[in-house]
Amino acid sequence: MKPIKIVVVLFLLFTLGCAPLTSSEQRISRRSADSPESVLTPVDYSQFGRPLIPAKILLLIPAEFERFEHVSNYEGSRIRHRLGRDAELEMRDAFGIEFAKVEVWPVQSEDRAMQMLWPEDPENAQMRAYDYVAIPRFLRVDSLESNEKYGFEIDMQVEFNAKNGSSITIKGHGECLIGKYAQSTPEKGAVLTLQYAVSGLLDGIEKRRNLFVH
């Protein structure tokens, strides 16, 4: 192989963009960072949800989820990522494409969200109008920095609680590794990793959509 070809190959390896890694079938292609436009293109959720699942979803957002932050280190600086707020916005969009109706309520805590599922709870009567009450959770968020790359991993979970007392637990994984020579930033990398995790949730819902239809 000629020297110039070796240099080109190494450059492309160092500037490899992000890719979603989920346990379900991949729906979003791996992107390379050799063109600025394709480095961190937002995830297109519209490929999911056709046809819509005929279910009414109430998405409860616990305060600790909405306020969740992750601090990463990049070239000696600490960067604070407000992943909780971003996750709420992403799930609003994604679930709105997947289900026939989605409403979002903020709640004081995850414990309070679970209490609202009890038939004896004063607010439970309002939730009977929905087919499922969904409660999201961050399972894991990691970031890394090496000499040539930085990256993120995010694992999320949403528990869908049905009116009949049954539940469906869906998990989504997102992973992103960006070469430092790529035209990108840690902030954008974290957001895209989060989008991949939400995409993983939608993949899980799609594969089990028969469980949501009664």
N, C-alpha and C positions, 0 to 999 in steps of 0.2 A: 504494500500500500504506500502511495506517495506521501511524503511528509505533510503536504498541505491538506490531504484528505484526513490524516490522523488528527491534525489540529482542529479541523471542522467537527469531527466526531466527538472529540473531547469537549469542545465548546458546547455542543448540543447536549451532552450528558450533564454538564454543569448547570445548564440553564433549563433543565427539565421542569415543567410546570406542575400544577397540582392535579390530582386525580382522586375521584371518590373510590374508597375501598369498603364495600359492604359485603355481608354474607349472602346477599341476594344477587340476582342477575344485574349486571352493570347496564345502566341505561344512559350514562353520560360518558362520552369518549375521553380518553386521555388527551390532554392538550400539551403541546410543547411551547416553550417560551421564546421561540425564534422570531416571532412577530409580536409587537406590543399589544395589538388588539386581542390576541388570543391568550394572553398570559393569565388573566383572571376574569374571564367572562362569567357573569352571574349565571347561576343554575336556572334553567328553564323548566319550571314545574308543570307547564301546560301539557307536557307529554303524558302526564298522569291523569287519572280521573275521568276517563271516557269509557263507558258512560259513568255519570255521577253515582256514587253509592247513595241510595235513597234513605239516608239516616240524618237525624238532627243531632248535632254534637254541641255540647257545652264544654268549652275549654277553660278550665280553672287555672289561673296563673298565680301560684303562691308568691308571696313577697320575696322570699329568699331566692326563688328562681329568677324573678324579674331583676333582682339586684346582683345576680351572680356576675363576678368579675374574675378574670384570669390575668396574672401578671407574667409577662415573658421578658426575657433578657435578650437584647440584640445590640451587639457591638458596644457593650459597656453601659447601655441605657436600659432602664426598666420601662416597659410599655404596658399600660393597663387596657385590657380589652373588655368592654361591657357586653359580654356574650349573652347575658340573660335578656336584656332588652332587645338585642338583635334576634335572639331565638324566638321571642314572642312575635315579632313582626314577621319573621320567616314562616312560622307555623300558621299565622293568620292567613297568609297568602296561599301556602301549600294546602292546608286543610280546606280552604275555601274552594279550591279546584277539585279536591277529592270527594267532598261530601255535599249533599244537597243543601244543608244549612249548617252554619257554624256561628256560635256566639261566644264571646270571651268575657269572663268575669275575673277581676282581681280578688284574691283572698289573702287573709292575714298570714297564713303559713300553710305548709303541706299538711300538717296535723289537722288544721281547721278544715282543709279541703276534704280530708278523709272523714272527719266527723259529719260533714254535710251529707255524706252518703247514707248515714244511719236514718232509717225511717222515722225515728223519734226526734230527729233534729228539726227545729222550727223552719229552717230553710229548705228542707228536703222536698217539701210539697212543690216548690217552684221548679225544682229540677225534674219533676216527673213529666214535664212537657218535652223532655229530651230523651232520645233513644240511648245516648251514651254520654257519660260525664268523663272527660279526658283530663288527666293530671300528668304534666310533664316533669322530667327530672334529668339533671346532668349526672351521668354516671362517672365520667372521667374526662378531664381536659389536661393534656400535656403539650408542652412546647419544647423545642430543642434548637440549639445553635451549634454548628460545627464551623470549621475553617471556611468551607465553601458553600454551605447550605443552612437554611433554617426551615423549620416545619412545625406542624401542629397535628394533634390527634384529638378527636372529640367523640365521645360515646354518649348518646342520649336514649331516653326511654319515655314512652307514653303509655300509661295504663288507662284503657277504655273500660269504664264500669257501666254495665247495662242495667236497665230498670229491674230486670229479673234477678239481679244479684250476681250474675256471672261477670267475668272480666276477660279482657284480651290485652296482653302485654306485647308491645311492639318496640323493637330496639333499632337504632340506626347508628352507623359508624361513618365518620368522615376522617380523611387523612390527606395531608398536603405537605409536599416537600418542594421547596423552591431554591434554585441556585441563586447565590448572591449576585451573580452577573445578570440575572433576569431583571427585566424592567417591572419590578413589583415592590411591595412593602410588607412588613410583618402584619400591619393592620389589615390589609386586604387579604393576605393569606389566611388570617384567622377567620375572617368573615366567610371566605369561600369554603373553608373547612367546615364551618357551621352549616352552610348551605348543603354541602355534601351529606352531612349527618341527617339533616331534615329530608334530603332526597332518599337516604337509606330508610327513614321511617315510612315514606310513601311507598317504597319498594315492598316493605314488609306488609303494609296495608293492602297493596295490590295483590300480593300472593295469598292473602287470607281474606279477601273481600267477601267471600261467601259466608264468613262468620258474622259479618256486620248486617247481613240481609236476613230478615226473619219472615 
